[in-house]
Amino acid sequence: MKQDEFVELSLLDQKELSASYRQGDFVALPNNNTKFFRTFFPWQLVRFIWINIRMVVMIFKSHH
């Protein structure tokens, strides 16, 4: 592009902007398995313990 060329930008109004997207365009819906594991307390406990072990290992590595 040459320096003396101009580019005109036109902004869409709110109605045109919102009409170009649907509600489900950005949302991933969880399946039944995902819903189950998000609410299953023993699995959440295991994940909590595992994440904490990983954090402790990372902290010990950073101190040496």
CHARMM-style PDB file with segment names, atoms N, HN, CA, C and O in Angstrom:
ATOM      1  N   MET     1       0.846  -1.167   0.000  1.00  0.00      PROA
ATOM      2  CA  MET     1       0.000   0.000   0.000  1.00  0.00      PROA
ATOM      3  C   MET     1       0.897   1.237   0.000  1.00  0.00      PROA
ATOM      4  O   MET     1       1.886   1.316   0.728  1.00  0.00      PROA
ATOM      5  N   LYS     2       0.526   2.172  -0.819  1.00  0.00      PROA
ATOM      6  HN  LYS     2      -0.277   2.108  -1.411  1.00  0.00      PROA
ATOM      7  CA  LYS     2       1.269   3.425  -0.905  1.00  0.00      PROA
ATOM      8  C   LYS     2       0.932   4.320   0.276  1.00  0.00      PROA
ATOM      9  O   LYS     2      -0.123   4.179   0.894  1.00  0.00      PROA
ATOM     10  N   GLN     3       1.830   5.233   0.582  1.00  0.00      PROA
ATOM     11  HN  GLN     3       2.687   5.347   0.080  1.00  0.00      PROA
ATOM     12  CA  GLN     3       1.629   6.102   1.728  1.00  0.00      PROA
ATOM     13  C   GLN     3       0.495   7.088   1.531  1.00  0.00      PROA
ATOM     14  O   GLN     3      -0.121   7.520   2.505  1.00  0.00      PROA
ATOM     15  N   ASP     4       0.208   7.450   0.293  1.00  0.00      PROA
ATOM     16  HN  ASP     4       0.709   7.099  -0.498  1.00  0.00      PROA
ATOM     17  CA  ASP     4      -0.822   8.448   0.080  1.00  0.00      PROA
ATOM     18  C   ASP     4      -2.226   7.841  -0.065  1.00  0.00      PROA
ATOM     19  O   ASP     4      -3.190   8.570  -0.297  1.00  0.00      PROA
ATOM     20  N   GLU     5      -2.346   6.515   0.068  1.00  0.00      PROA
ATOM     21  HN  GLU     5      -1.562   5.922   0.256  1.00  0.00      PROA
ATOM     22  CA  GLU     5      -3.658   5.879   0.013  1.00  0.00      PROA
ATOM     23  C   GLU     5      -4.321   5.916   1.388  1.00  0.00      PROA
ATOM     24  O   GLU     5      -3.664   5.752   2.416  1.00  0.00      PROA
ATOM     25  N   PHE     6      -5.615   6.130   1.385  1.00  0.00      PROA
ATOM     26  HN  PHE     6      -6.149   6.263   0.550  1.00  0.00      PROA
ATOM     27  CA  PHE     6      -6.364   6.168   2.625  1.00  0.00      PROA
ATOM     28  C   PHE     6      -7.313   4.979   2.683  1.00  0.00      PROA
ATOM     29  O   PHE     6      -7.880   4.560   1.674  1.00  0.00      PROA
ATOM     30  N   VAL     7      -7.468   4.457   3.874  1.00  0.00      PROA
ATOM     31  HN  VAL     7      -7.007   4.798   4.694  1.00  0.00      PROA
ATOM     32  CA  VAL     7      -8.407   3.364   4.090  1.00  0.00      PROA
ATOM     33  C   VAL     7      -9.502   3.877   5.006  1.00  0.00      PROA
ATOM     34  O   VAL     7      -9.231   4.417   6.078  1.00  0.00      PROA
ATOM     35  N   GLU     8     -10.732   3.703   4.575  1.00  0.00      PROA
ATOM     36  HN  GLU     8     -10.953   3.264   3.704  1.00  0.00      PROA
ATOM     37  CA  GLU     8     -11.845   4.171   5.385  1.00  0.00      PROA
ATOM     38  C   GLU     8     -12.425   2.989   6.157  1.00  0.00      PROA
ATOM     39  O   GLU     8     -12.776   1.962   5.574  1.00  0.00      PROA
ATOM     40  N   LEU     9     -12.519   3.146   7.453  1.00  0.00      PROA
ATOM     41  HN  LEU     9     -12.235   3.979   7.927  1.00  0.00      PROA
ATOM     42  CA  LEU     9     -13.105   2.127   8.300  1.00  0.00      PROA
ATOM     43  C   LEU     9     -14.513   2.562   8.671  1.00  0.00      PROA
ATOM     44  O   LEU     9     -14.742   3.699   9.085  1.00  0.00      PROA
ATOM     45  N   SER    10     -15.443   1.642   8.516  1.00  0.00      PROA
ATOM     46  HN  SER    10     -15.257   0.719   8.180  1.00  0.00      PROA
ATOM     47  CA  SER    10     -16.809   1.968   8.926  1.00  0.00      PROA
ATOM     48  C   SER    10     -17.217   1.012  10.038  1.00  0.00      PROA
ATOM     49  O   SER    10     -17.098  -0.205   9.903  1.00  0.00      PROA
ATOM     50  N   LEU    11     -17.689   1.568  11.116  1.00  0.00      PROA
ATOM     51  HN  LEU    11     -17.785   2.557  11.227  1.00  0.00      PROA
ATOM     52  CA  LEU    11     -18.106   0.772  12.253  1.00  0.00      PROA
ATOM     53  C   LEU    11     -19.567   0.375  12.090  1.00  0.00      PROA
ATOM     54  O   LEU    11     -20.403   1.173  11.666  1.00  0.00      PROA
ATOM     55  N   LEU    12     -19.856  -0.877  12.436  1.00  0.00      PROA
ATOM     56  HN  LEU    12     -19.178  -1.526  12.780  1.00  0.00      PROA
ATOM     57  CA  LEU    12     -21.232  -1.350  12.370  1.00  0.00      PROA
ATOM     58  C   LEU    12     -21.996  -0.853  13.594  1.00  0.00      PROA
ATOM     59  O   LEU    12     -21.440  -0.719  14.684  1.00  0.00      PROA
ATOM     60  N   ASP    13     -23.266  -0.587  13.388  1.00  0.00      PROA
ATOM     61  HN  ASP    13     -23.717  -0.696  12.503  1.00  0.00      PROA
ATOM     62  CA  ASP    13     -24.059  -0.225  14.557  1.00  0.00      PROA
ATOM     63  C   ASP    13     -24.349  -1.487  15.374  1.00  0.00      PROA
ATOM     64  O   ASP    13     -24.106  -2.602  14.914  1.00  0.00      PROA
ATOM     65  N   GLN    14     -24.856  -1.303  16.560  1.00  0.00      PROA
ATOM     66  HN  GLN    14     -25.053  -0.397  16.934  1.00  0.00      PROA
ATOM     67  CA  GLN    14     -25.029  -2.413  17.515  1.00  0.00      PROA
ATOM     68  C   GLN    14     -25.942  -3.496  16.953  1.00  0.00      PROA
ATOM     69  O   GLN    14     -25.698  -4.681  17.178  1.00  0.00      PROA
ATOM     70  N   LYS    15     -26.982  -3.115  16.231  1.00  0.00      PROA
ATOM     71  HN  LYS    15     -27.180  -2.152  16.048  1.00  0.00      PROA
ATOM     72  CA  LYS    15     -27.934  -4.093  15.692  1.00  0.00      PROA
ATOM     73  C   LYS    15     -27.262  -4.976  14.642  1.00  0.00      PROA
ATOM     74  O   LYS    15     -27.435  -6.195  14.662  1.00  0.00      PROA
ATOM     75  N   GLU    16     -26.504  -4.381  13.731  1.00  0.00      PROA
ATOM     76  HN  GLU    16     -26.364  -3.391  13.715  1.00  0.00      PROA
ATOM     77  CA  GLU    16     -25.811  -5.155  12.704  1.00  0.00      PROA
ATOM     78  C   GLU    16     -24.733  -6.046  13.315  1.00  0.00      PROA
ATOM     79  O   GLU    16     -24.519  -7.173  12.866  1.00  0.00      PROA
ATOM     80  N   LEU    17     -24.061  -5.537  14.334  1.00  0.00      PROA
ATOM     81  HN  LEU    17     -24.234  -4.622  14.698  1.00  0.00      PROA
ATOM     82  CA  LEU    17     -22.990  -6.296  14.973  1.00  0.00      PROA
ATOM     83  C   LEU    17     -23.541  -7.522  15.696  1.00  0.00      PROA
ATOM     84  O   LEU    17     -22.986  -8.614  15.579  1.00  0.00      PROA
ATOM     85  N   SER    18     -24.620  -7.346  16.433  1.00  0.00      PROA
ATOM     86  HN  SER    18     -25.071  -6.459  16.527  1.00  0.00      PROA
ATOM     87  CA  SER    18     -25.180  -8.468  17.174  1.00  0.00      PROA
ATOM     88  C   SER    18     -25.884  -9.460  16.257  1.00  0.00      PROA
ATOM     89  O   SER    18     -26.013 -10.631  16.613  1.00  0.00      PROA
ATOM     90  N   ALA    19     -26.339  -9.027  15.097  1.00  0.00      PROA
ATOM     91  HN  ALA    19     -26.234  -8.076  14.807  1.00  0.00      PROA
ATOM     92  CA  ALA    19     -27.012  -9.923  14.160  1.00  0.00      PROA
ATOM     93  C   ALA    19     -26.025 -10.867  13.485  1.00  0.00      PROA
ATOM     94  O   ALA    19     -26.432 -11.903  12.960  1.00  0.00      PROA
ATOM     95  N   SER    20     -24.743 -10.534  13.486  1.00  0.00      PROA
ATOM     96  HN  SER    20     -24.412  -9.692  13.912  1.00  0.00      PROA
ATOM     97  CA  SER    20     -23.763 -11.363  12.803  1.00  0.00      PROA
ATOM     98  C   SER    20     -23.306 -12.546  13.649  1.00  0.00      PROA
ATOM     99  O   SER    20     -22.608 -13.421  13.134  1.00  0.00      PROA
ATOM    100  N   TYR    21     -23.670 -12.604  14.916  1.00  0.00      PROA
ATOM    101  HN  TYR    21     -24.237 -11.894  15.333  1.00  0.00      PROA
ATOM    102  CA  TYR    21     -23.293 -13.704  15.795  1.00  0.00      PROA
ATOM    103  C   TYR    21     -24.544 -14.324  16.387  1.00  0.00      PROA
ATOM    104  O   TYR    21     -25.528 -13.640  16.667  1.00  0.00      PROA
ATOM    105  N   ARG    22     -24.484 -15.638  16.573  1.00  0.00      PROA
ATOM    106  HN  ARG    22     -23.685 -16.195  16.345  1.00  0.00      PROA
ATOM    107  CA  ARG    22     -25.570 -16.328  17.252  1.00  0.00      PROA
ATOM    108  C   ARG    22     -25.135 -16.617  18.682  1.00  0.00      PROA
ATOM    109  O   ARG    22     -23.950 -16.522  19.003  1.00  0.00      PROA
ATOM    110  N   GLN    23     -26.078 -16.967  19.533  1.00  0.00      PROA
ATOM    111  HN  GLN    23     -27.040 -17.045  19.272  1.00  0.00      PROA
ATOM    112  CA  GLN    23     -25.780 -17.181  20.939  1.00  0.00      PROA
ATOM    113  C   GLN    23     -24.800 -18.338  21.140  1.00  0.00      PROA
ATOM    114  O   GLN    23     -23.935 -18.259  22.011  1.00  0.00      PROA
ATOM    115  N   GLY    24     -24.916 -19.387  20.368  1.00  0.00      PROA
ATOM    116  HN  GLY    24     -25.619 -19.451  19.659  1.00  0.00      PROA
ATOM    117  CA  GLY    24     -24.079 -20.559  20.564  1.00  0.00      PROA
ATOM    118  C   GLY    24     -22.749 -20.524  19.867  1.00  0.00      PROA
ATOM    119  O   GLY    24     -22.043 -21.533  19.877  1.00  0.00      PROA
ATOM    120  N   ASP    25     -22.362 -19.420  19.260  1.00  0.00      PROA
ATOM    121  HN  ASP    25     -22.935 -18.601  19.252  1.00  0.00      PROA
ATOM    122  CA  ASP    25     -21.104 -19.363  18.515  1.00  0.00      PROA
ATOM    123  C   ASP    25     -19.869 -19.538  19.392  1.00  0.00      PROA
ATOM    124  O   ASP    25     -18.863 -20.072  18.924  1.00  0.00      PROA
ATOM    125  N   PHE    26     -19.916 -19.110  20.634  1.00  0.00      PROA
ATOM    126  HN  PHE    26     -20.733 -18.677  21.014  1.00  0.00      PROA
ATOM    127  CA  PHE    26     -18.728 -19.112  21.465  1.00  0.00      PROA
ATOM    128  C   PHE    26     -18.837 -20.030  22.676  1.00  0.00      PROA
ATOM    129  O   PHE    26     -17.904 -20.099  23.475  1.00  0.00      PROA
ATOM    130  N   VAL    27     -19.948 -20.730  22.827  1.00  0.00      PROA
ATOM    131  HN  VAL    27     -20.706 -20.674  22.177  1.00  0.00      PROA
ATOM    132  CA  VAL    27     -20.182 -21.511  24.032  1.00  0.00      PROA
ATOM    133  C   VAL    27     -20.049 -22.994  23.721  1.00  0.00      PROA
ATOM    134  O   VAL    27     -20.697 -23.513  22.812  1.00  0.00      PROA
ATOM    135  N   ALA    28     -19.195 -23.671  24.494  1.00  0.00      PROA
ATOM    136  HN  ALA    28     -18.669 -23.249  25.232  1.00  0.00      PROA
ATOM    137  CA  ALA    28     -19.087 -25.121  24.373  1.00  0.00      PROA
ATOM    138  C   ALA    28     -19.987 -25.751  25.430  1.00  0.00      PROA
ATOM    139  O   ALA    28     -19.804 -25.518  26.625  1.00  0.00      PROA
ATOM    140  N   LEU    29     -20.933 -26.526  25.003  1.00  0.00      PROA
ATOM    141  HN  LEU    29     -21.082 -26.715  24.032  1.00  0.00      PROA
ATOM    142  CA  LEU    29     -21.854 -27.151  25.941  1.00  0.00      PROA
ATOM    143  C   LEU    29     -21.254 -28.446  26.458  1.00  0.00      PROA
ATOM    144  O   LEU    29     -20.787 -29.267  25.669  1.00  0.00      PROA
ATOM    145  N   PRO    30     -21.258 -28.644  27.766  1.00  0.00      PROA
ATOM    146  CA  PRO    30     -20.681 -29.873  28.321  1.00  0.00      PROA
ATOM    147  C   PRO    30     -21.586 -31.074  28.043  1.00  0.00      PROA
ATOM    148  O   PRO    30     -22.812 -30.964  28.052  1.00  0.00      PROA
ATOM    149  N   ASN    31     -20.951 -32.221  27.797  1.00  0.00      PROA
ATOM    150  HN  ASN    31     -19.955 -32.310  27.791  1.00  0.00      PROA
ATOM    151  CA  ASN    31     -21.735 -33.439  27.607  1.00  0.00      PROA
ATOM    152  C   ASN    31     -22.036 -34.062  28.970  1.00  0.00      PROA
ATOM    153  O   ASN    31     -21.642 -33.515  30.000  1.00  0.00      PROA
ATOM    154  N   ASN    32     -22.731 -35.200  28.984  1.00  0.00      PROA
ATOM    155  HN  ASN    32     -23.052 -35.644  28.147  1.00  0.00      PROA
ATOM    156  CA  ASN    32     -23.140 -35.817  30.247  1.00  0.00      PROA
ATOM    157  C   ASN    32     -21.944 -36.250  31.088  1.00  0.00      PROA
ATOM    158  O   ASN    32     -21.971 -36.119  32.312  1.00  0.00      PROA
ATOM    159  N   ASN    33     -20.892 -36.766  30.448  1.00  0.00      PROA
ATOM    160  HN  ASN    33     -20.870 -36.872  29.454  1.00  0.00      PROA
ATOM    161  CA  ASN    33     -19.683 -37.159  31.180  1.00  0.00      PROA
ATOM    162  C   ASN    33     -19.065 -35.970  31.906  1.00  0.00      PROA
ATOM    163  O   ASN    33     -18.718 -36.060  33.083  1.00  0.00      PROA
ATOM    164  N   THR    34     -18.936 -34.882  31.205  1.00  0.00      PROA
ATOM    165  HN  THR    34     -19.219 -34.810  30.248  1.00  0.00      PROA
ATOM    166  CA  THR    34     -18.343 -33.679  31.791  1.00  0.00      PROA
ATOM    167  C   THR    34     -19.172 -33.176  32.964  1.00  0.00      PROA
ATOM    168  O   THR    34     -18.625 -32.819  34.008  1.00  0.00      PROA
ATOM    169  N   LYS    35     -20.480 -33.148  32.797  1.00  0.00      PROA
ATOM    170  HN  LYS    35     -20.925 -33.438  31.949  1.00  0.00      PROA
ATOM    171  CA  LYS    35     -21.352 -32.710  33.888  1.00  0.00      PROA
ATOM    172  C   LYS    35     -21.201 -33.612  35.108  1.00  0.00      PROA
ATOM    173  O   LYS    35     -21.170 -33.143  36.246  1.00  0.00      PROA
ATOM    174  N   PHE    36     -21.109 -34.915  34.849  1.00  0.00      PROA
ATOM    175  HN  PHE    36     -21.134 -35.296  33.925  1.00  0.00      PROA
ATOM    176  CA  PHE    36     -20.961 -35.862  35.952  1.00  0.00      PROA
ATOM    177  C   PHE    36     -19.674 -35.607  36.725  1.00  0.00      PROA
ATOM    178  O   PHE    36     -19.702 -35.520  37.953  1.00  0.00      PROA
ATOM    179  N   PHE    37     -18.544 -35.485  36.025  1.00  0.00      PROA
ATOM    180  HN  PHE    37     -18.521 -35.555  35.028  1.00  0.00      PROA
ATOM    181  CA  PHE    37     -17.265 -35.312  36.715  1.00  0.00      PROA
ATOM    182  C   PHE    37     -17.134 -33.953  37.389  1.00  0.00      PROA
ATOM    183  O   PHE    37     -16.389 -33.817  38.359  1.00  0.00      PROA
ATOM    184  N   ARG    38     -17.845 -32.948  36.890  1.00  0.00      PROA
ATOM    185  HN  ARG    38     -18.450 -33.059  36.102  1.00  0.00      PROA
ATOM    186  CA  ARG    38     -17.823 -31.641  37.553  1.00  0.00      PROA
ATOM    187  C   ARG    38     -18.559 -31.663  38.888  1.00  0.00      PROA
ATOM    188  O   ARG    38     -18.271 -30.855  39.771  1.00  0.00      PROA
ATOM    189  N   THR    39     -19.501 -32.577  39.036  1.00  0.00      PROA
ATOM    190  HN  THR    39     -19.734 -33.234  38.319  1.00  0.00      PROA
ATOM    191  CA  THR    39     -20.289 -32.618  40.261  1.00  0.00      PROA
ATOM    192  C   THR    39     -19.978 -33.828  41.137  1.00  0.00      PROA
ATOM    193  O   THR    39     -20.570 -33.969  42.207  1.00  0.00      PROA
ATOM    194  N   PHE    40     -19.069 -34.700  40.716  1.00  0.00      PROA
ATOM    195  HN  PHE    40     -18.588 -34.585  39.847  1.00  0.00      PROA
ATOM    196  CA  PHE    40     -18.736 -35.919  41.452  1.00  0.00      PROA
ATOM    197  C   PHE    40     -17.639 -35.594  42.464  1.00  0.00      PROA
ATOM    198  O   PHE    40     -16.481 -35.401  42.092  1.00  0.00      PROA
ATOM    199  N   PHE    41     -18.012 -35.534  43.755  1.00  0.00      PROA
ATOM    200  HN  PHE    41     -18.952 -35.691  44.057  1.00  0.00      PROA
ATOM    201  CA  PHE    41     -17.095 -35.071  44.794  1.00  0.00      PROA
ATOM    202  C   PHE    41     -15.798 -35.882  44.878  1.00  0.00      PROA
ATOM    203  O   PHE    41     -14.733 -35.271  44.975  1.00  0.00      PROA
ATOM    204  N   PRO    42     -15.822 -37.238  44.847  1.00  0.00      PROA
ATOM    205  CA  PRO    42     -14.547 -37.973  44.918  1.00  0.00      PROA
ATOM    206  C   PRO    42     -13.575 -37.602  43.795  1.00  0.00      PROA
ATOM    207  O   PRO    42     -12.368 -37.527  44.024  1.00  0.00      PROA
ATOM    208  N   TRP    43     -14.084 -37.371  42.597  1.00  0.00      PROA
ATOM    209  HN  TRP    43     -15.065 -37.432  42.411  1.00  0.00      PROA
ATOM    210  CA  TRP    43     -13.205 -36.977  41.490  1.00  0.00      PROA
ATOM    211  C   TRP    43     -12.626 -35.585  41.748  1.00  0.00      PROA
ATOM    212  O   TRP    43     -11.449 -35.345  41.481  1.00  0.00      PROA
ATOM    213  N   GLN    44     -13.443 -34.673  42.264  1.00  0.00      PROA
ATOM    214  HN  GLN    44     -14.400 -34.868  42.481  1.00  0.00      PROA
ATOM    215  CA  GLN    44     -12.949 -33.331  42.573  1.00  0.00      PROA
ATOM    216  C   GLN    44     -11.877 -33.369  43.654  1.00  0.00      PROA
ATOM    217  O   GLN    44     -10.921 -32.595  43.615  1.00  0.00      PROA
ATOM    218  N   LEU    45     -12.038 -34.267  44.616  1.00  0.00      PROA
ATOM    219  HN  LEU    45     -12.815 -34.896  44.648  1.00  0.00      PROA
ATOM    220  CA  LEU    45     -11.042 -34.424  45.675  1.00  0.00      PROA
ATOM    221  C   LEU    45      -9.721 -34.937  45.108  1.00  0.00      PROA
ATOM    222  O   LEU    45      -8.651 -34.444  45.466  1.00  0.00      PROA
ATOM    223  N   VAL    46      -9.800 -35.925  44.224  1.00  0.00      PROA
ATOM    224  HN  VAL    46     -10.669 -36.326  43.933  1.00  0.00      PROA
ATOM    225  CA  VAL    46      -8.581 -36.460  43.589  1.00  0.00      PROA
ATOM    226  C   VAL    46      -7.885 -35.367  42.783  1.00  0.00      PROA
ATOM    227  O   VAL    46      -6.666 -35.220  42.866  1.00  0.00      PROA
ATOM    228  N   ARG    47      -8.650 -34.596  42.002  1.00  0.00      PROA
ATOM    229  HN  ARG    47      -9.641 -34.715  41.935  1.00  0.00      PROA
ATOM    230  CA  ARG    47      -8.065 -33.507  41.209  1.00  0.00      PROA
ATOM    231  C   ARG    47      -7.413 -32.454  42.116  1.00  0.00      PROA
ATOM    232  O   ARG    47      -6.328 -31.958  41.814  1.00  0.00      PROA
ATOM    233  N   PHE    48      -8.075 -32.119  43.218  1.00  0.00      PROA
ATOM    234  HN  PHE    48      -8.957 -32.522  43.463  1.00  0.00      PROA
ATOM    235  CA  PHE    48      -7.546 -31.138  44.148  1.00  0.00      PROA
ATOM    236  C   PHE    48      -6.198 -31.598  44.703  1.00  0.00      PROA
ATOM    237  O   PHE    48      -5.240 -30.826  44.742  1.00  0.00      PROA
ATOM    238  N   ILE    49      -6.132 -32.857  45.131  1.00  0.00      PROA
ATOM    239  HN  ILE    49      -6.910 -33.484  45.099  1.00  0.00      PROA
ATOM    240  CA  ILE    49      -4.889 -33.407  45.686  1.00  0.00      PROA
ATOM    241  C   ILE    49      -3.800 -33.426  44.618  1.00  0.00      PROA
ATOM    242  O   ILE    49      -2.660 -33.050  44.891  1.00  0.00      PROA
ATOM    243  N   TRP    50      -4.140 -33.859  43.409  1.00  0.00      PROA
ATOM    244  HN  TRP    50      -5.066 -34.164  43.187  1.00  0.00      PROA
ATOM    245  CA  TRP    50      -3.143 -33.951  42.329  1.00  0.00      PROA
ATOM    246  C   TRP    50      -2.587 -32.569  41.967  1.00  0.00      PROA
ATOM    247  O   TRP    50      -1.380 -32.416  41.780  1.00  0.00      PROA
ATOM    248  N   ILE    51      -3.453 -31.580  41.870  1.00  0.00      PROA
ATOM    249  HN  ILE    51      -4.433 -31.705  42.022  1.00  0.00      PROA
ATOM    250  CA  ILE    51      -2.994 -30.228  41.540  1.00  0.00      PROA
ATOM    251  C   ILE    51      -2.104 -29.678  42.645  1.00  0.00      PROA
ATOM    252  O   ILE    51      -1.109 -29.011  42.360  1.00  0.00      PROA
ATOM    253  N   ASN    52      -2.445 -29.944  43.889  1.00  0.00      PROA
ATOM    254  HN  ASN    52      -3.253 -30.485  44.120  1.00  0.00      PROA
ATOM    255  CA  ASN    52      -1.607 -29.470  44.992  1.00  0.00      PROA
ATOM    256  C   ASN    52      -0.251 -30.154  45.010  1.00  0.00      PROA
ATOM    257  O   ASN    52       0.757 -29.513  45.303  1.00  0.00      PROA
ATOM    258  N   ILE    53      -0.208 -31.439  44.703  1.00  0.00      PROA
ATOM    259  HN  ILE    53      -1.027 -31.960  44.464  1.00  0.00      PROA
ATOM    260  CA  ILE    53       1.083 -32.140  44.621  1.00  0.00      PROA
ATOM    261  C   ILE    53       1.939 -31.527  43.520  1.00  0.00      PROA
ATOM    262  O   ILE    53       3.136 -31.314  43.711  1.00  0.00      PROA
ATOM    263  N   ARG    54       1.344 -31.246  42.386  1.00  0.00      PROA
ATOM    264  HN  ARG    54       0.371 -31.420  42.230  1.00  0.00      PROA
ATOM    265  CA  ARG    54       2.098 -30.629  41.287  1.00  0.00      PROA
ATOM    266  C   ARG    54       2.622 -29.254  41.673  1.00  0.00      PROA
ATOM    267  O   ARG    54       3.745 -28.898  41.319  1.00  0.00      PROA
ATOM    268  N   MET    55       1.819 -28.477  42.398  1.00  0.00      PROA
ATOM    269  HN  MET    55       0.906 -28.766  42.685  1.00  0.00      PROA
ATOM    270  CA  MET    55       2.272 -27.153  42.831  1.00  0.00      PROA
ATOM    271  C   MET    55       3.428 -27.262  43.806  1.00  0.00      PROA
ATOM    272  O   MET    55       4.386 -26.494  43.715  1.00  0.00      PROA
ATOM    273  N   VAL    56       3.357 -28.202  44.739  1.00  0.00      PROA
ATOM    274  HN  VAL    56       2.579 -28.826  44.814  1.00  0.00      PROA
ATOM    275  CA  VAL    56       4.437 -28.372  45.716  1.00  0.00      PROA
ATOM    276  C   VAL    56       5.718 -28.780  45.000  1.00  0.00      PROA
ATOM    277  O   VAL    56       6.789 -28.258  45.312  1.00  0.00      PROA
ATOM    278  N   VAL    57       5.629 -29.695  44.053  1.00  0.00      PROA
ATOM    279  HN  VAL    57       4.760 -30.119  43.799  1.00  0.00      PROA
ATOM    280  CA  VAL    57       6.822 -30.103  43.286  1.00  0.00      PROA
ATOM    281  C   VAL    57       7.392 -28.920  42.548  1.00  0.00      PROA
ATOM    282  O   VAL    57       8.609 -28.738  42.536  1.00  0.00      PROA
ATOM    283  N   MET    58       6.556 -28.110  41.933  1.00  0.00      PROA
ATOM    284  HN  MET    58       5.567 -28.259  41.943  1.00  0.00      PROA
ATOM    285  CA  MET    58       7.044 -26.934  41.195  1.00  0.00      PROA
ATOM    286  C   MET    58       7.719 -25.938  42.127  1.00  0.00      PROA
ATOM    287  O   MET    58       8.737 -25.344  41.773  1.00  0.00      PROA
ATOM    288  N   ILE    59       7.159 -25.754  43.312  1.00  0.00      PROA
ATOM    289  HN  ILE    59       6.332 -26.236  43.600  1.00  0.00      PROA
ATOM    290  CA  ILE    59       7.753 -24.824  44.278  1.00  0.00      PROA
ATOM    291  C   ILE    59       9.103 -25.352  44.750  1.00  0.00      PROA
ATOM    292  O   ILE    59      10.058 -24.583  44.859  1.00  0.00      PROA
ATOM    293  N   PHE    60       9.197 -26.653  45.031  1.00  0.00      PROA
ATOM    294  HN  PHE    60       8.421 -27.278  44.941  1.00  0.00      PROA
ATOM    295  CA  PHE    60      10.487 -27.219  45.460  1.00  0.00      PROA
ATOM    296  C   PHE    60      11.534 -27.097  44.356  1.00  0.00      PROA
ATOM    297  O   PHE    60      12.703 -26.846  44.649  1.00  0.00      PROA
ATOM    298  N   LYS    61      11.146 -27.268  43.108  1.00  0.00      PROA
ATOM    299  HN  LYS    61      10.196 -27.472  42.871  1.00  0.00      PROA
ATOM    300  CA  LYS    61      12.097 -27.131  41.999  1.00  0.00      PROA
ATOM    301  C   LYS    61      12.597 -25.691  41.872  1.00  0.00      PROA
ATOM    302  O   LYS    61      13.749 -25.455  41.511  1.00  0.00      PROA
ATOM    303  N   SER    62      11.734 -24.754  42.166  1.00  0.00      PROA
ATOM    304  HN  SER    62      10.798 -24.946  42.460  1.00  0.00      PROA
ATOM    305  CA  SER    62      12.133 -23.343  41.996  1.00  0.00      PROA
ATOM    306  C   SER    62      13.055 -22.868  43.113  1.00  0.00      PROA
ATOM    307  O   SER    62      13.763 -21.875  42.949  1.00  0.00      PROA
ATOM    308  N   HSD    63      13.055 -23.565  44.244  1.00  0.00      PROA
ATOM    309  HN  HSD    63      12.480 -24.372  44.378  1.00  0.00      PROA
ATOM    310  CA  HSD    63      13.883 -23.143  45.367  1.00  0.00      PROA
ATOM    311  C   HSD    63      15.291 -23.723  45.316  1.00  0.00      PROA
ATOM    312  O   HSD    63      16.125 -23.395  46.161  1.00  0.00      PROA
ATOM    313  N   HSD    64      15.562 -24.566  44.351  1.00  0.00      PROA
ATOM    314  HN  HSD    64      14.886 -24.831  43.664  1.00  0.00      PROA
ATOM    315  CA  HSD    64      16.918 -25.148  44.276  1.00  0.00      PROA
ATOM    316  C   HSD    64      17.642 -24.715  43.052  1.00  0.00      PROA
ATOM    317  OT1 HSD    64      18.787 -25.113  42.839  1.00  0.00      PROA
TER     318      HSD     64
END
